[in-house]
Amino acid sequence: MNGRTPEPIQFDSVADIYDSYVGVDFDILFWLLQAGSVRGKVLELACGTGRVSIPLLNAGVDLSCVDYSPGMLTQFRRKLEASRLACPIYCQDMTELTLADRFDLVFIPFHSFSEILDKRKQRQALIRIYSHLTPRGTFICTLQNPTIRTASMDGTSRLVGEFPMQGGDTLLVRSTLKFDPLTQVASGEQVYEQRSRDKRLIDQRRLGVNFYLFNKSEFADLLSDVGFETEAFYGDYDRRPFEQEASPFMIWKLRRSAGGT
């Protein structure tokens, strides 16, 4: 990588097709339970097109949303309008988060904190999140377990899936990733092919993908340095205990410690 930090993922370039291939809901119940236990305001960072946000708003959560991609937020606003829902939306980078409110829950779904590649900015983001919590507020950060996630990162192109689109077209998504254990960065690209019913190629796009995979002890040290204490630590969205060799995720439920940053 020539000593340079890789570029962040440019989601604007696929915002209009994102919902066609990202329709998973395996974590929705978890977020409904977590946000439903909070009486005050909730902040979702890296909200994207509202995959998690819409179910929370439908459940009556007092939600505000942040994302750095104007294109993704445009899609989110369209979905809100269609659903007759509303919430405050801010186009901000979480490393420079500046909102007037303080929140009883701040959360980052879908392991999006890993998209911050620069270590200085990782710490800066946590500091900004800490400052936006109420004194008894909770922060939940989801990460992928590198032991599991890197197993297939060998530079081979793999078919992610074939996804139906409105109008009868099909979206084929392929992913190629390689992991550098020295930098702890996974890098590669996703290729999107939109094909008609008769298999004719209509559109093709490429999206550069780079994300940082934290080791458990590394992230724990970073959290402690900023001033967070661990309230709970899960290995999946069913809240099972974390197992290094088996758990797909690292889900950190955190609170502010006395004397934090």
N, C-alpha and C positions, 0 to 999 in steps of 0.2 A: 504494500500500500504506500510505499515511498514516504513513510512517516506522516502522511496526511490522514486526517479523520475523514472517513467516508461520508458521502452525502446522505442526509436524511431521506426517508422514503417520500417521493413526490405523489401523494395520493390524489392531488388535483387531476392528474392525467387519467385516472380510472374511476373518478367519483361517480360518473354517470352509469357505470356498469357494476359498481362495487356490490350493491345489494343482490345482483344476479348470482354471485358466487359465494357470498358470505351470508348465509342464512341460518347459522348455527344458533341453538338456544340452550346448550348444555349448562350454561352458567346463570340463566335468567332467574330461576328459583332462588339460587344463592343470593343474588342481589336484591330480590324482592324481600327476602327474609332480613338481610342486613339493613336495608334502607327502611323497611317497615318497623324496625325496632327503634328508630330515631324519631324524636318528637320535633326537632328543629329542622334547619335547612341542610340540604344535601348538595354536594358539588361533584359532578362527574367530569373527570379530565379525559381527554382523548375520546370524546363521545362519538366521533365519526358521523355517520348518517342516522344515528339514533337507535341502533340495534338493541341496546339495553335501555336507553332513555325512554322510548315509547312505552314499554311495559311498566316502568316505574311511574311515569306520568299517569297512565291509566289507573294505577293503583293509588293515586292521590298523593304521591311523594312530592314534597316541596323542593323541586329540583332546579338547579342551574347547571349549564353545560358549557364546556370549553373544548375547542379543538384549534389546531394551527392551520388546518386546510380550509380555505374559503369554499372550494368546490364541494367538499364533504358536507359542510354546513349548509350550503345551498340545497343539497338533496335532503338534508334533515329538515330544513324549514318547509320544504314542499310536503314532506310527510306529516309534519305537525299541522299544516293547514288542511290537508286532506282528512286528518283524524280529528280536526277541531280541538286541538290541544295547543297549549302555549307554555313557554318557559323562557327565562332569560338565557340568551346564548351569546358567548363571547369568543371572538377569533383571537386567541392568544397562544403563545408558546408557554408551556407550563414552567419552563426554566425562568420565565420573566413574569410569572403570574402576578397580576395586580388587580384585585377586586375590592370593592368597598365592604362586602359582607364577610362574616366569619361563619363557619359551618360546623355542624355537629358530626357530619360524616363527609370525608373527601375520599373518593375512590378512583382507581384507574383499572378499567376492565381490559380483558383481552391482551394482557401482558405488554401493553403499549409503552411502559416506562423503558423497556429495552431499546426503544427506538432512539433514545438519547445516547449517543455514542461517545461523547466527550466526558471524561471523568469529572472535570471541573463543573460542567453543566449538570451532571447527575446530582452532585452535591447541592448545587444551586437550586435545582428543582425541589429537592427535599426541604431545603430551607424555606422556599416560598410556600410550599404546602403546609409546613409546620406553622408558619405565620398566619395562615388562613383558617386554622382550626380554633374553635372555642376552647377554653381551658380544659374541658373534659371531652373534647372531640376525639373522633376515631379516624384513622387513615388506613385504608385497605389497599395494598399494592399486590398485584398478581404478576408472577414471573414464571417462565418456563424452567423446568429442571434440566440443566445442560447434559446431565448423564443420559437422559432419555432423548432429548431433542436433537442432539448431535449425532445420534446413531446412524441416521440416513444421510448425513451431509457429506457426500463424497464427490460432489460435482456432477452427478448424473441427473439428466433431465427426467423428471417424473410427472406423470399425469395426475393432477390434483383432482380433476373431475370434469364431467360434462353437465352443464347447467342450463335448464330451459330459460329462455328470455321472452319478454312480451312480444307478441307478434309471430311466435312460432320459431324464431331463430334459436340456435344453441351456442353457448359460450364454452369453449374448451380452454382450460387453464392448465398450463404446465409450469413446474417450478424446478429451478436448479440452484442448489445451495452448497457452499463449501465453508467449513469452519476452520478458523485460524486459532489454534490454542494459545499462541503467544499474545495476540491482541484480544482474544475472546470475542471476536466479531464474526458473525455468520454473514456471508455476502453471496450475492448471485442475482438472479432475475426471475420474474414471472412473465410468461408469454400468454397473451390472450388472443384467441382466434374466435371471431364471431362468424358462424356459418349458417346458411339458409337451410331450409328443410331438405333441399336437394344437395346439401353438403358444399355448396358454393361458398368460397371465402369472401366475406363482406368487409371485414375489418380485422386488422392485426395490430396489437400494441405490445410494448415491452416496458416493464417496470423494474427499475433497479431496487434491490432489497438489501438492506444492511441493518443488523440489529446486534446488540451486545448481550451476551449470556453471562449473567452473574453467578458466581459460586455462592453457596449459602453463607459461608463464613465472611466472605468479602462484603456481601450486602448487609449482613448483621452488623459488621464493624462500621459501615457507612451510616446506617440508621442510628447507632449508638452515638456516633460522633456528632450527628446533627441534633440529637436530643430525643429520639424516639425510644419507647420501651415496647417490647412485644407482649401483646395481650393474648394472642392465639396464633398458631402456625399450622397450616393445613397443607396436605399434599394433593388435594383435589377439591372440587366444588361440592362434594358430599361431606366435606369437613373431616375426612379421615386423616389420621396422623401422617406426617411426612416421612417417607422412606426413600433414602438416597437412590437406591437401585431400582425402585419401582414406581414412585410417584411421578405423574406427568408434570405437575406444577409445584410452585412454591407460593403459597398465598399467605401474605403477612397481614395480620390485623394488629394495628399499632395505636399507641396513645402517646401524648406528650408527657415527657418526664419533667420533674421539677428541675429548673435550672438549665433547660435546653436552649438551643440557639435562638 
